[in-house]
Amino acid sequence: MKLEIISPETKIVHDNVTSVSLPGEKSAFTVLQNHAPIISSLVAGKISFFKDDKVFSFRIDGGFAEIKKNKVSVCVEKIIEK
């Protein structure tokens, strides 16, 4: 599935991934292939994603995510640390 993570300053990630874990406002959740469409606000926490059997992660300071048609679009306020 496609993952795009952007901030007001730059495009952070634009790649194909296996899964994405996000810090949702109600609780953290993981997105896999063919996930149901949703829009969720994100809180400060960690975003993790798997690509080629490797995990990548960083901390964010909140934002929003939209999941539809095997595309995860995330807009974050800022990255706290990689």
N, C-alpha and C positions, 0 to 999 in steps of 0.2 A: 504494500500500500504506500501511497505517497504521503510524506510528512513535510510540512512547511511551517517553520517557526520564524516569526518576524518580530521586530521591536520598532519603535518609532525611528530609530537611527539606522537600522540595517536588517538585512536578511541573515538570519542566524543559521538555519538549516533548510535545505531543499534537497531531499533524497528519498529513495525507496527504503523502507524499513519493514521489519517483521512485526513489531509491536511497539506501543507507546504507553507509558504510564504517566498520568497527570494528577496534580493535586487539586481535585475538584472542591468546590465550596462545601458540599455536604460530606464528602469523603474522597479519598484517592481512588482512581479507577484506571483500568487498563483497556486499551483499544487493540483489537485484533482484526484480521481480515474479515470483511463483511459485517462489521459492527453496525448496529442500528443507528440511524441519523439522530444526532443530538447537538445541542448548543449548551455549553456549560461555562460558568464563570470559574476562574482559577484563583486560588489563594497562594500566599507565599509558601514555597515548598520545592520539591525536587521533580524535575522532568527527567525520565529515563527512556531510552529507546534502544532496540536491538537492530543491528545491521551486520550481516555476514558473521553471525555467532559472536559478536562483540557488543558489549553494553557501553553506551555513552550516556552521561548524565550531567546536569547542572542545576543550580538553584535559581529560582525566579522570585520576583516580588509581586506575583499576581498577574492576571490577564483573562483572556477568553479563549475558548476552543470550539471549533465547529467540526463535526465528523459527519461526512456523507459521501456515499459512492466510493469507498475505499480511499478517501483523502482526508487527512487530519490537518486542519489549518489552525495554527495557534498564534495569537498575538499577545506578547508579554510586555509588561511595563518596562522591565529591565532585568538583566541577568545579574545575580548577586555574585556568584562564583561558579567557575567551571571545574 
